[in-house]
Amino acid sequence: MTYNYRQNETLESIARNIINQYDPSLLYKPCAIPVEEIMERVYGLTLEFLYIRNNGRILGETIFEDTTVAIYEHKDGEGYKLIPVKAGTIIIDASLLHKRSYGRFRFTCAHELAHWVIDRNYFKQLGETAAAMTSETAKAMANRSFKSSDTSMLIERQANRMASRILMPKCTLKNAFYTALKDRHVHDYVGYLSSQFSVSKQAMRIRLEEMGLIH
């Protein structure tokens, strides 16, 4: 099955539509996009916080059809067990609930929302869930030569691109960036904007570089 890898402008348009369905005013002011509320109120998704793996390599899973999934019993140390999960459930690894991981938590939510919006038909035909990986896992997959890994990398990369557009809308971020440039009290633009949009500095830097605003 051929995977549909979308152009940047297509992803920008989809992201704007996602935000517009919830609150169009969010496209005109720099703020933390309420991705959790969008997932629940606009798309009817259910968020569950569980330990997905004992090594933390998988941060989120999107469930497209009623199924059973393996989760790790972190507190009891009993290992893995299978639990029934309904379609439309987003499982977020509980390790991301720590305050220091808030930016990663929000990005993971946006990443899984991206899977639900743009990859649902693809995964349903495959009969699989979608999982967000850590960068270490993604790099390991990139080093493999077989075709399924290449497709998986494309899927994960596109979900990341989509997530950045949901959390940092292009026009909003561009206006916020130039406003920050005019403010003589702002010296760390990446840090300042990451706080405004409630994302990690790494995510903000990548987005600004992608938009050609910093180098």
Backbone as ProteinMPNN parsed JSONL, in Angstrom:
{"seq_chain_A": "MTYNYRQNETLESIARNIINQYDPSLLYKPCAIPVEEIMERVYGLTLEFLYIRNNGRILGETIFEDTTVAIYEHKDGEGYKLIPVKAGTIIIDASLLHKRSYGRFRFTCAHELAHWVIDRNYFKQLGETAAAMTSETAKAMANRSFKSSDTSMLIERQANRMASRILMPKCTLKNAFYTALKDRHVHDYVGYLSSQFSVSKQAMRIRLEEMGLIH", "coords_chain_A": {"N_chain_A": [[0.842, -1.193, 0.0], [0.632, 2.183, -0.909], [1.957, 5.006, 0.716], [0.613, 8.185, 1.538], [2.402, 10.941, 1.349], [2.457, 14.17, 2.376], [2.709, 17.558, 1.07], [4.338, 20.505, 2.45], [2.669, 22.851, 2.517], [0.152, 21.739, 2.338], [-0.044, 20.407, 4.776], [0.076, 22.631, 6.46], [-2.368, 23.813, 5.871], [-4.182, 21.819, 6.719], [-3.621, 21.807, 9.445], [-4.405, 24.403, 10.177], [-7.135, 24.16, 9.748], [-7.818, 22.271, 11.699], [-7.382, 23.738, 14.066], [-9.114, 25.852, 13.6], [-11.619, 24.661, 13.718], [-11.957, 24.358, 16.405], [-11.428, 26.897, 17.722], [-11.326, 29.735, 16.041], [-10.054, 32.134, 16.727], [-7.659, 31.485, 17.875], [-5.805, 31.376, 15.914], [-4.812, 33.849, 15.596], [-3.37, 34.858, 17.694], [-0.487, 34.586, 19.73], [-0.175, 31.715, 21.611], [-0.603, 28.929, 23.894], [-1.653, 26.306, 22.151], [-4.587, 24.565, 22.814], [-4.247, 21.538, 22.737], [-5.061, 19.102, 23.903], [-7.77, 19.554, 24.557], [-8.781, 20.014, 22.013], [-8.442, 17.509, 20.872], [-10.248, 16.022, 22.402], [-12.754, 17.433, 22.357], [-13.258, 18.261, 19.679], [-12.607, 16.031, 18.082], [-13.499, 13.89, 19.518], [-11.833, 12.121, 20.865], [-10.294, 9.927, 23.271], [-8.158, 10.345, 25.976], [-5.684, 8.386, 27.486], [-3.527, 7.648, 30.168], [-0.818, 5.766, 30.5], [1.855, 3.445, 31.212], [3.626, 2.638, 28.505], [5.842, 1.172, 27.523], [8.615, -0.466, 29.137], [11.032, 0.707, 28.681], [10.64, 3.276, 27.8], [10.653, 3.986, 25.109], [8.51, 4.246, 23.389], [6.217, 6.771, 23.12], [3.577, 7.39, 22.689], [0.409, 6.069, 21.578], [-1.929, 5.609, 18.997], [-5.165, 4.463, 18.738], [-7.026, 2.874, 16.361], [-9.041, 1.033, 15.902], [-11.265, -1.074, 17.817], [-9.453, -3.02, 20.089], [-6.845, -5.032, 21.646], [-4.124, -4.003, 23.668], [-0.655, -4.053, 24.614], [0.533, -3.088, 27.746], [2.764, -1.674, 30.187], [3.148, -2.713, 33.525], [4.006, -0.546, 35.602], [4.191, 0.286, 38.362], [3.753, -2.029, 39.93], [5.586, -3.739, 38.918], [5.084, -5.988, 37.433], [5.491, -6.624, 34.839], [4.414, -6.899, 31.407], [0.982, -6.533, 30.357], [-2.064, -7.411, 28.691], [-4.598, -5.202, 27.656], [-8.016, -4.284, 27.028], [-8.877, -1.899, 24.535], [-10.674, 0.825, 23.259], [-11.592, 2.015, 19.96], [-10.405, 5.192, 18.879], [-9.026, 5.937, 21.075], [-6.319, 7.542, 22.634], [-3.269, 6.692, 23.752], [-1.048, 7.9, 26.072], [2.263, 7.923, 27.153], [2.814, 7.581, 30.574], [5.055, 8.649, 31.741], [5.461, 11.131, 30.69], [4.008, 12.92, 32.115], [5.371, 14.306, 33.985], [6.506, 17.511, 35.053], [8.808, 18.509, 33.843], [8.703, 17.365, 31.393], [6.753, 18.579, 29.931], [6.624, 20.021, 27.496], [7.347, 18.018, 25.672], [5.272, 16.271, 26.19], [3.018, 17.722, 25.205], [3.74, 17.893, 22.526], [3.75, 15.205, 21.831], [1.024, 14.608, 22.12], [-0.013, 16.209, 20.043], [1.252, 14.988, 17.911], [0.065, 12.425, 17.938], [-2.56, 13.18, 17.458], [-2.232, 14.095, 14.882], [-1.731, 11.661, 13.571], [-4.285, 10.541, 13.84], [-5.863, 12.261, 12.3], [-4.675, 12.414, 9.696], [-3.692, 9.896, 9.048], [-5.474, 7.882, 9.556], [-7.117, 6.275, 7.796], [-5.147, 4.859, 6.409], [-3.853, 3.324, 8.442], [-6.022, 1.87, 9.409], [-6.624, 0.223, 7.273], [-4.39, -1.332, 7.334], [-4.768, -2.534, 9.71], [-3.558, -1.789, 12.131], [-2.18, -0.092, 15.064], [-1.011, 3.288, 15.712], [2.142, 4.439, 16.641], [4.037, 6.756, 18.519], [7.448, 7.387, 18.468], [10.542, 7.596, 20.375], [13.355, 9.717, 19.619], [15.641, 8.158, 19.539], [14.737, 5.58, 18.921], [13.658, 6.065, 16.403], [15.967, 6.735, 14.963], [17.281, 4.307, 15.028], [15.56, 2.766, 13.478], [15.884, 4.064, 11.074], [18.332, 3.191, 10.283], [17.923, 0.704, 9.342], [17.365, -1.39, 6.5], [15.109, -2.446, 5.265], [11.944, -2.163, 3.545], [9.546, -1.611, 5.027], [10.412, -0.212, 7.266], [11.326, 2.138, 6.106], [8.917, 3.253, 5.238], [7.662, 3.529, 7.717], [9.298, 5.462, 8.875], [8.727, 7.652, 7.225], [6.038, 8.041, 7.861], [6.168, 8.687, 10.612], [7.78, 10.949, 10.499], [6.172, 12.688, 9.032], [4.018, 12.968, 10.803], [5.303, 14.32, 12.864], [5.929, 16.711, 11.557], [3.378, 17.638, 11.102], [2.465, 17.919, 13.742], [4.06, 20.043, 14.678], [3.0, 22.109, 13.216], [0.43, 22.274, 14.163], [0.805, 23.034, 16.847], [2.352, 25.309, 16.576], [1.269, 27.49, 14.732], [1.769, 28.746, 11.443], [1.397, 31.542, 10.486], [0.739, 32.832, 12.868], [2.987, 32.313, 14.473], [4.958, 33.544, 12.947], [4.237, 36.272, 13.086], [4.486, 36.621, 15.847], [7.201, 36.207, 16.148], [8.394, 38.398, 14.767], [7.375, 40.451, 16.289], [8.643, 39.942, 18.698], [11.25, 40.462, 17.905], [11.263, 43.215, 17.791], [11.13, 43.93, 20.399], [13.184, 45.139, 22.743], [13.831, 43.98, 25.122], [13.806, 41.313, 24.831], [15.999, 38.731, 24.42], [16.633, 36.063, 24.043], [15.224, 34.608, 21.621], [14.218, 32.118, 20.844], [13.747, 30.801, 23.304], [11.917, 32.594, 24.442], [9.722, 32.505, 22.647], [9.113, 29.8, 22.749], [8.094, 29.606, 25.286], [5.806, 31.196, 25.025], [4.246, 29.663, 23.26], [4.179, 27.309, 24.549], [5.901, 25.04, 24.085], [8.723, 22.846, 23.596], [12.119, 24.115, 23.633], [13.667, 22.964, 21.669], [11.764, 22.04, 19.786], [10.687, 24.496, 19.011], [12.93, 25.786, 17.916], [13.49, 24.153, 15.687], [11.163, 24.559, 14.181], [11.269, 27.35, 13.649], [13.63, 27.451, 12.161], [12.887, 25.891, 9.991], [10.97, 27.549, 8.878], [12.589, 29.501, 7.967], [13.263, 31.665, 9.547], [15.241, 31.79, 11.463], [18.702, 30.749, 11.571]], "CA_chain_A": [[0.0, 0.0, 0.0], [1.425, 3.4, -1.005], [1.635, 5.998, 1.748], [0.437, 9.538, 1.005], [3.258, 11.905, 2.044], [1.92, 15.456, 1.951], [3.57, 18.727, 0.983], [4.266, 21.382, 3.619], [1.511, 23.742, 2.497], [-1.03, 20.924, 2.622], [-0.062, 20.205, 6.22], [-0.274, 23.92, 7.078], [-3.806, 23.99, 5.68], [-4.876, 20.872, 7.592], [-3.437, 22.279, 10.823], [-5.281, 25.573, 10.365], [-8.512, 23.673, 9.828], [-7.963, 21.629, 13.006], [-7.505, 24.799, 15.072], [-10.296, 26.643, 13.266], [-12.804, 23.945, 14.187], [-12.072, 24.532, 17.857], [-11.533, 28.317, 18.041], [-10.589, 30.477, 15.002], [-9.265, 33.241, 17.287], [-6.332, 30.993, 18.249], [-4.91, 31.565, 14.768], [-4.421, 35.256, 15.518], [-2.653, 35.295, 18.883], [0.469, 33.579, 20.203], [-0.637, 31.09, 22.847], [-0.498, 27.473, 23.926], [-2.816, 25.687, 21.509], [-5.109, 23.541, 23.745], [-4.311, 20.331, 21.915], [-5.844, 18.066, 24.575], [-9.192, 19.869, 24.396], [-9.113, 19.809, 20.601], [-8.556, 16.063, 20.678], [-11.438, 15.501, 23.069], [-13.998, 18.107, 21.991], [-13.472, 18.315, 18.229], [-12.487, 14.715, 17.449], [-14.092, 12.858, 20.358], [-10.824, 11.158, 21.266], [-10.131, 9.701, 24.705], [-6.762, 10.251, 26.39], [-5.375, 7.486, 28.589], [-2.133, 7.785, 30.57], [-0.32, 4.468, 30.93], [3.229, 3.174, 30.82], [3.498, 1.814, 27.305], [6.982, 0.263, 27.505], [9.477, -0.279, 30.3], [12.226, 1.464, 28.296], [10.278, 4.637, 27.42], [10.915, 4.272, 23.696], [7.258, 4.625, 22.726], [5.618, 7.827, 23.937], [2.138, 7.481, 22.468], [-0.197, 5.15, 20.61], [-3.269, 5.952, 18.539], [-5.929, 3.236, 18.507], [-7.989, 3.149, 15.299], [-10.143, 0.082, 15.983], [-11.302, -1.794, 19.09], [-8.393, -4.015, 20.077], [-6.126, -5.149, 22.911], [-2.748, -3.532, 23.544], [0.219, -4.401, 25.726], [1.043, -1.961, 28.53], [3.692, -2.126, 31.223], [2.718, -2.457, 34.893], [5.181, 0.14, 36.141], [4.221, 0.323, 39.828], [3.815, -3.365, 40.524], [6.706, -4.475, 38.352], [4.593, -7.293, 36.986], [5.749, -6.803, 33.419], [3.379, -6.451, 30.486], [-0.304, -7.212, 30.321], [-2.946, -6.97, 27.615], [-5.837, -4.565, 28.111], [-8.897, -3.909, 25.915], [-8.9, -0.46, 24.279], [-11.639, 1.163, 22.214], [-11.171, 2.901, 18.871], [-10.479, 6.595, 19.259], [-8.254, 6.148, 22.303], [-4.918, 7.928, 22.494], [-2.515, 6.328, 24.951], [0.154, 8.705, 26.255], [3.099, 7.326, 28.186], [2.645, 8.306, 31.838], [6.303, 9.325, 32.104], [5.423, 12.494, 30.178], [3.214, 13.771, 32.995], [6.266, 15.11, 34.809], [6.544, 18.897, 34.595], [9.961, 18.736, 32.968], [8.424, 16.789, 30.079], [5.484, 19.138, 29.462], [6.723, 20.315, 26.071], [7.315, 16.733, 24.956], [3.909, 15.761, 26.345], [2.128, 18.424, 24.27], [4.12, 17.514, 21.163], [3.281, 13.828, 21.629], [-0.424, 14.685, 21.894], [-0.222, 16.739, 18.694], [1.733, 13.937, 17.005], [-0.97, 11.389, 17.861], [-3.705, 13.797, 16.774], [-1.88, 14.085, 13.458], [-1.994, 10.306, 13.078], [-5.729, 10.318, 13.743], [-6.443, 13.086, 11.232], [-4.15, 12.189, 8.338], [-3.242, 8.521, 8.809], [-6.466, 6.922, 10.048], [-7.504, 5.305, 6.768], [-3.986, 4.028, 6.107], [-3.637, 2.347, 9.506], [-7.178, 0.987, 9.509], [-6.485, -0.791, 6.232], [-3.334, -2.241, 7.762], [-5.186, -3.178, 10.947], [-2.531, -1.51, 13.128], [-2.218, 1.173, 15.795], [0.118, 4.158, 15.367], [2.92, 4.722, 17.844], [5.061, 7.794, 18.448], [8.683, 6.854, 19.015], [11.572, 8.542, 20.752], [14.302, 9.946, 18.527], [16.589, 7.044, 19.491], [14.103, 4.488, 18.184], [13.54, 6.487, 15.008], [17.293, 6.627, 14.356], [17.562, 2.882, 14.849], [14.77, 2.318, 12.335], [16.443, 4.673, 9.87], [19.526, 2.445, 9.908], [17.525, -0.567, 8.741], [17.24, -1.237, 5.049], [13.903, -2.994, 4.649], [10.987, -1.149, 3.085], [8.565, -1.231, 6.033], [11.016, 0.796, 8.121], [11.335, 3.385, 5.347], [7.561, 3.785, 5.305], [7.421, 3.951, 9.096], [10.009, 6.717, 9.077], [7.956, 8.686, 6.541], [4.815, 8.269, 8.636], [6.521, 9.386, 11.848], [8.283, 12.275, 10.142], [5.033, 13.524, 8.654], [3.265, 13.27, 12.023], [6.057, 15.365, 13.562], [5.739, 17.959, 10.806], [2.007, 18.058, 11.353], [2.384, 18.342, 15.135], [4.661, 21.372, 14.822], [2.098, 23.086, 12.604], [-0.718, 22.417, 15.068], [1.216, 23.75, 18.057], [2.992, 26.577, 16.209], [0.716, 27.89, 13.431], [2.752, 29.523, 10.688], [1.184, 32.993, 10.502], [0.78, 33.269, 14.261], [4.373, 32.28, 14.919], [5.712, 34.55, 12.209], [3.924, 37.571, 13.674], [5.058, 36.64, 17.196], [8.652, 36.319, 16.0], [8.768, 39.775, 14.421], [7.052, 41.273, 17.455], [9.731, 39.718, 19.655], [12.44, 41.139, 17.384], [11.146, 44.644, 18.081], [11.167, 44.115, 21.844], [14.603, 45.163, 23.127], [14.016, 43.193, 26.334], [13.88, 39.9, 24.462], [17.315, 38.385, 23.883], [16.575, 34.658, 23.637], [13.965, 34.513, 20.877], [13.73, 30.738, 20.876], [13.2, 30.561, 24.632], [10.745, 33.454, 24.635], [8.605, 31.996, 21.856], [8.737, 28.465, 23.237], [7.237, 29.834, 26.455], [4.515, 31.695, 24.55], [3.482, 28.598, 22.61], [4.249, 26.149, 25.44], [6.564, 23.917, 23.428], [10.127, 22.779, 23.984], [13.011, 24.964, 22.847], [14.081, 22.203, 20.491], [10.675, 22.071, 18.806], [10.583, 25.863, 18.501], [14.08, 26.067, 17.05], [13.3, 23.435, 14.421], [10.088, 25.217, 13.438], [11.778, 28.629, 13.178], [14.6, 27.165, 11.096], [12.105, 25.408, 8.853], [10.31, 28.718, 8.283], [13.611, 30.426, 7.48], [13.325, 32.856, 10.403], [16.563, 31.755, 12.077], [19.6, 29.821, 10.868]], "C_chain_A": [[0.884, 1.253, 0.0], [0.977, 4.417, 0.039], [1.606, 7.39, 1.136], [1.232, 10.538, 1.839], [2.945, 13.293, 1.511], [2.958, 16.577, 1.936], [3.345, 19.637, 2.192], [3.008, 22.249, 3.645], [0.206, 22.989, 2.761], [-1.159, 20.693, 4.123], [-0.423, 21.491, 6.952], [-1.789, 24.134, 7.007], [-4.611, 23.072, 6.598], [-4.787, 21.338, 9.042], [-4.328, 23.479, 11.112], [-6.732, 25.141, 10.531], [-8.789, 23.017, 11.181], [-8.205, 22.683, 14.084], [-8.791, 25.587, 14.856], [-11.587, 25.978, 13.749], [-13.035, 24.139, 15.681], [-12.299, 26.002, 18.221], [-10.7, 29.111, 17.038], [-9.697, 31.579, 15.568], [-7.859, 32.797, 17.672], [-5.316, 31.154, 17.124], [-4.37, 32.986, 14.688], [-3.71, 35.759, 16.765], [-1.693, 34.199, 19.327], [0.035, 33.024, 21.547], [-0.372, 29.592, 22.768], [-1.767, 26.885, 23.32], [-3.308, 24.552, 22.416], [-5.327, 22.203, 23.044], [-5.135, 19.228, 22.571], [-7.344, 18.302, 24.396], [-9.637, 19.676, 22.957], [-9.324, 18.323, 20.332], [-9.879, 15.539, 21.222], [-12.727, 16.113, 22.534], [-14.288, 18.088, 20.488], [-13.512, 16.91, 17.625], [-13.031, 13.577, 18.301], [-13.121, 11.787, 20.801], [-10.738, 11.066, 22.788], [-8.654, 9.549, 25.027], [-6.628, 9.321, 27.586], [-3.881, 7.604, 28.889], [-1.665, 6.482, 31.216], [1.161, 4.363, 30.572], [3.188, 2.174, 29.674], [4.607, 0.768, 27.224], [7.847, 0.523, 28.735], [10.719, 0.546, 29.975], [11.917, 2.886, 27.836], [10.473, 4.974, 25.961], [9.665, 4.654, 22.916], [6.513, 5.586, 23.648], [4.109, 7.926, 23.77], [1.671, 6.451, 21.463], [-1.592, 5.642, 20.277], [-3.996, 4.668, 18.164], [-7.052, 3.53, 17.512], [-9.197, 2.21, 15.314], [-10.103, -0.593, 17.348], [-10.286, -2.939, 19.051], [-7.882, -4.24, 21.496], [-4.695, -4.692, 22.68], [-1.965, -3.949, 24.78], [0.677, -3.131, 26.427], [1.89, -2.527, 29.673], [3.18, -1.751, 32.608], [3.892, -1.87, 35.675], [5.279, 0.044, 37.659], [4.439, -1.056, 40.438], [4.977, -4.202, 40.008], [6.322, -5.845, 37.854], [4.864, -7.554, 35.51], [4.578, -6.323, 32.579], [2.075, -7.22, 30.673], [-1.14, -6.626, 29.188], [-4.206, -6.355, 28.209], [-6.692, -4.233, 26.888], [-8.935, -2.386, 25.774], [-9.841, -0.197, 23.11], [-11.025, 2.059, 21.148], [-11.34, 4.349, 19.311], [-9.797, 6.898, 20.577], [-6.825, 6.534, 21.944], [-4.229, 7.589, 23.805], [-1.231, 7.151, 24.983], [0.969, 8.088, 27.381], [3.087, 8.196, 29.438], [3.903, 9.039, 32.267], [6.298, 10.787, 31.673], [4.609, 13.439, 31.054], [4.089, 14.61, 33.927], [6.403, 16.502, 34.198], [7.678, 19.138, 33.606], [9.711, 18.21, 31.553], [7.192, 17.419, 29.43], [5.51, 19.455, 27.97], [6.659, 19.053, 25.227], [5.924, 16.118, 25.033], [2.967, 16.395, 25.324], [2.456, 18.037, 22.824], [3.654, 16.1, 20.853], [1.782, 13.8, 21.372], [-0.716, 15.159, 20.473], [0.195, 15.719, 17.638], [0.666, 12.854, 16.832], [-2.242, 11.922, 17.211], [-3.463, 13.817, 15.274], [-2.126, 12.705, 12.856], [-3.492, 10.085, 12.877], [-6.316, 11.051, 12.542], [-5.967, 12.655, 9.852], [-3.787, 10.733, 8.026], [-4.286, 7.46, 9.133], [-6.82, 5.863, 8.998], [-6.368, 4.349, 6.446], [-3.816, 2.935, 7.159], [-4.805, 1.385, 9.655], [-7.117, -0.115, 8.459], [-5.409, -1.809, 6.596], [-3.743, -3.043, 8.997], [-4.184, -2.979, 12.066], [-2.862, -0.247, 13.912], [-1.058, 2.016, 15.292], [0.837, 4.525, 16.645], [3.947, 5.811, 17.588], [6.308, 7.278, 19.145], [9.569, 7.976, 19.543], [12.53, 8.692, 19.579], [15.29, 8.791, 18.407], [16.02, 5.872, 18.702], [14.007, 4.824, 16.704], [14.877, 6.362, 14.288], [17.649, 5.17, 14.09], [16.818, 2.339, 13.637], [15.362, 2.845, 11.035], [17.66, 3.904, 9.376], [19.203, 1.087, 9.304], [17.214, -0.35, 7.268], [15.902, -1.691, 4.487], [12.811, -1.939, 4.511], [10.015, -0.699, 4.164], [9.107, -0.157, 6.965], [11.058, 2.147, 7.42], [9.96, 4.044, 5.407], [7.247, 4.288, 6.708], [8.103, 5.277, 9.391], [9.262, 7.872, 8.421], [6.713, 9.058, 7.341], [5.123, 9.081, 9.893], [7.022, 10.797, 11.563], [7.134, 13.206, 9.775], [4.193, 13.895, 9.871], [3.969, 14.344, 12.844], [5.88, 16.714, 12.873], [4.352, 18.526, 11.071], [1.856, 18.591, 12.775], [2.941, 19.749, 15.324], [3.757, 22.447, 14.245], [0.835, 23.298, 13.44], [-0.341, 23.298, 16.259], [1.801, 25.131, 17.774], [2.512, 27.014, 14.835], [1.609, 28.911, 12.734], [2.573, 31.031, 10.825], [1.29, 33.554, 11.914], [2.215, 33.35, 14.755], [5.208, 33.351, 14.22], [5.483, 35.941, 12.798], [4.544, 37.705, 15.068], [6.572, 36.821, 17.138], [9.066, 37.76, 15.711], [8.412, 40.76, 15.533], [8.155, 41.161, 18.503], [11.011, 40.427, 19.209], [12.446, 42.625, 17.745], [11.255, 44.948, 19.579], [12.617, 44.015, 22.326], [14.874, 44.36, 24.404], [14.128, 41.7, 26.045], [15.225, 39.614, 23.812], [17.371, 36.94, 23.382], [15.231, 34.425, 22.939], [13.364, 33.116, 20.934], [13.073, 30.431, 22.22], [11.922, 31.34, 24.885], [9.533, 32.887, 23.903], [8.172, 30.603, 22.308], [7.854, 28.579, 24.465], [5.853, 30.306, 26.029], [3.637, 30.577, 24.006], [3.488, 27.294, 23.415], [4.735, 24.889, 24.713], [8.011, 23.897, 23.902], [10.958, 23.726, 23.117], [13.447, 24.264, 21.568], [13.02, 22.25, 19.395], [10.55, 23.456, 18.186], [11.735, 26.185, 17.547], [13.913, 25.398, 15.686], [12.251, 24.126, 13.559], [10.547, 26.549, 12.865], [12.786, 28.451, 12.041], [13.883, 26.723, 9.828], [11.413, 26.557, 8.117], [11.286, 29.747, 7.766], [13.753, 31.693, 8.309], [14.621, 32.933, 11.187], [17.402, 30.719, 11.33], [20.468, 29.078, 11.874]], "O_chain_A": [[1.789, 1.367, 0.826], [-0.216, 4.657, 0.223], [2.459, 7.738, 0.32], [0.789, 10.941, 2.914], [3.143, 13.565, 0.327], [3.941, 16.552, 2.677], [2.318, 19.56, 2.865], [2.356, 22.366, 4.682], [-0.73, 23.541, 3.34], [-2.256, 20.774, 4.676], [-1.142, 21.456, 7.95], [-2.406, 24.584, 7.973], [-5.605, 23.495, 7.187], [-5.77, 21.27, 9.78], [-4.938, 23.559, 12.179], [-7.465, 25.691, 11.353], [-9.87, 23.188, 11.745], [-9.109, 22.548, 14.909], [-9.476, 25.945, 15.814], [-12.533, 26.66, 14.142], [-14.169, 24.09, 16.157], [-13.245, 26.325, 18.941], [-9.477, 29.159, 17.17], [-8.687, 31.926, 14.956], [-6.959, 33.629, 17.787], [-4.109, 31.078, 17.354], [-3.561, 33.297, 13.814], [-3.467, 36.959, 16.891], [-2.041, 33.018, 19.305], [-0.109, 33.772, 22.515], [0.025, 29.062, 21.731], [-2.838, 26.964, 23.922], [-2.528, 23.662, 22.756], [-6.462, 21.798, 22.795], [-5.836, 18.491, 21.879], [-8.097, 17.368, 24.12], [-10.754, 19.222, 22.708], [-10.27, 17.932, 19.648], [-10.545, 14.72, 20.589], [-13.693, 15.393, 22.283], [-15.436, 17.918, 20.077], [-14.343, 16.625, 16.762], [-13.032, 12.425, 17.867], [-13.529, 10.66, 21.084], [-11.07, 12.015, 23.499], [-7.968, 8.721, 24.426], [-7.357, 9.444, 28.571], [-3.064, 7.655, 27.97], [-2.066, 6.145, 32.33], [1.656, 5.109, 29.727], [2.776, 1.026, 29.84], [4.347, -0.389, 26.896], [7.809, 1.613, 29.306], [11.391, 1.034, 30.884], [12.838, 3.634, 27.513], [10.459, 6.151, 25.602], [9.76, 5.32, 21.885], [6.216, 5.263, 24.799], [3.431, 8.491, 24.628], [2.435, 6.011, 20.604], [-2.348, 6.043, 21.162], [-3.497, 3.877, 17.364], [-7.931, 4.346, 17.791], [-10.258, 2.556, 14.794], [-9.045, -0.679, 17.971], [-10.26, -3.725, 18.105], [-8.437, -3.688, 22.447], [-4.115, -4.957, 21.627], [-2.533, -4.168, 25.849], [1.156, -2.2, 25.779], [1.751, -3.685, 30.065], [2.818, -0.598, 32.843], [4.661, -2.588, 36.315], [6.351, -0.253, 38.187], [5.232, -1.212, 41.367], [5.313, -5.239, 40.58], [7.141, -6.765, 37.852], [4.496, -8.608, 34.993], [3.833, -5.436, 32.997], [2.063, -8.38, 31.085], [-0.939, -5.481, 28.783], [-4.805, -6.902, 29.135], [-6.152, -3.933, 25.823], [-9.015, -1.669, 26.771], [-9.812, -0.902, 22.102], [-10.055, 2.773, 21.406], [-12.286, 4.692, 20.019], [-9.963, 7.982, 21.136], [-6.205, 5.933, 21.067], [-4.57, 8.14, 24.851], [-0.429, 7.109, 24.049], [0.43, 7.766, 28.44], [3.323, 9.402, 29.368], [3.83, 9.961, 33.079], [7.044, 11.597, 32.223], [4.527, 14.633, 30.766], [3.594, 15.526, 34.585], [6.414, 16.653, 32.977], [7.519, 19.887, 32.642], [10.429, 18.571, 30.621], [6.642, 16.86, 28.481], [4.541, 19.192, 27.258], [5.994, 19.023, 24.191], [5.449, 15.519, 24.069], [2.208, 15.693, 24.655], [1.556, 17.874, 22.0], [3.21, 15.822, 19.739], [1.312, 13.058, 20.509], [-1.559, 14.588, 19.781], [-0.443, 15.606, 16.591], [0.396, 12.417, 15.713], [-2.925, 11.193, 16.491], [-4.38, 13.584, 14.488], [-2.667, 12.593, 11.756], [-3.915, 9.514, 11.871], [-7.174, 10.511, 11.844], [-6.775, 12.541, 8.93], [-3.596, 10.381, 6.862], [-4.016, 6.266, 8.999], [-6.819, 4.67, 9.304], [-6.599, 3.159, 6.232], [-3.653, 1.762, 6.822], [-4.61, 0.217, 9.989], [-7.51, -1.251, 8.721], [-5.489, -2.981, 6.227], [-3.159, -4.083, 9.3], [-3.97, -3.885, 12.871], [-3.697, 0.56, 13.502], [-0.215, 1.532, 14.536], [0.198, 4.885, 17.634], [4.642, 5.796, 16.572], [6.242, 6.791, 20.273], [9.379, 9.146, 19.211], [12.515, 7.882, 18.652], [15.733, 8.469, 17.304], [16.726, 5.245, 17.911], [14.246, 3.97, 15.85], [14.923, 5.934, 13.135], [18.241, 4.839, 13.062], [17.365, 1.554, 12.862], [15.346, 2.157, 10.014], [17.989, 3.953, 8.191], [20.093, 0.395, 8.811], [16.845, 0.749, 6.854], [15.577, -1.361, 3.346], [12.763, -0.962, 5.258], [9.681, 0.484, 4.222], [8.36, 0.714, 7.41], [10.852, 3.183, 8.051], [9.856, 5.254, 5.605], [6.64, 5.346, 6.872], [7.54, 6.124, 10.085], [9.173, 8.956, 8.997], [6.378, 10.234, 7.48], [4.424, 10.046, 10.203], [6.718, 11.73, 12.307], [7.125, 14.374, 10.162], [3.706, 15.022, 9.962], [3.311, 15.187, 13.454], [5.702, 17.736, 13.535], [4.178, 19.733, 11.242], [1.19, 19.604, 12.989], [2.358, 20.556, 16.049], [3.747, 23.578, 14.733], [0.246, 24.378, 13.422], [-1.09, 24.202, 16.63], [1.752, 26.018, 18.626], [3.264, 26.922, 13.865], [2.135, 29.826, 13.367], [3.501, 31.727, 11.238], [1.862, 34.623, 12.125], [2.613, 34.334, 15.378], [6.063, 33.984, 14.84], [6.433, 36.701, 12.987], [5.061, 38.763, 15.428], [7.155, 37.507, 17.978], [9.986, 38.281, 16.341], [9.075, 41.785, 15.695], [8.55, 42.152, 19.117], [11.766, 40.933, 20.039], [13.502, 43.215, 17.975], [11.451, 46.099, 19.969], [13.205, 42.934, 22.317], [16.031, 44.09, 24.728], [14.504, 40.919, 26.919], [15.553, 40.187, 22.773], [18.072, 36.636, 22.417], [14.235, 34.089, 23.579], [12.15, 32.955, 21.057], [11.978, 29.871, 22.271], [10.966, 30.823, 25.464], [8.444, 32.799, 24.471], [6.988, 30.273, 22.253], [6.965, 27.754, 24.674], [4.845, 29.879, 26.591], [2.432, 30.545, 24.258], [2.88, 26.302, 23.012], [4.087, 23.843, 24.724], [8.467, 24.843, 24.545], [10.555, 24.089, 22.012], [13.579, 24.891, 20.517], [13.332, 22.472, 18.226], [10.332, 23.583, 16.981], [11.527, 26.788, 16.494], [14.168, 26.015, 14.652], [12.427, 24.263, 12.348], [10.249, 26.854, 11.71], [12.786, 29.217, 11.077], [14.239, 27.138, 8.726], [11.288, 26.539, 6.893], [10.879, 30.756, 7.191], [14.302, 32.687, 7.834], [15.062, 34.026, 11.543], [16.878, 29.917, 10.557], [21.292, 28.25, 11.485]]}, "name": "protein", "num_of_chains": 1, "seq": "MTYNYRQNETLESIARNIINQYDPSLLYKPCAIPVEEIMERVYGLTLEFLYIRNNGRILGETIFEDTTVAIYEHKDGEGYKLIPVKAGTIIIDASLLHKRSYGRFRFTCAHELAHWVIDRNYFKQLGETAAAMTSETAKAMANRSFKSSDTSMLIERQANRMASRILMPKCTLKNAFYTALKDRHVHDYVGYLSSQFSVSKQAMRIRLEEMGLIH"}
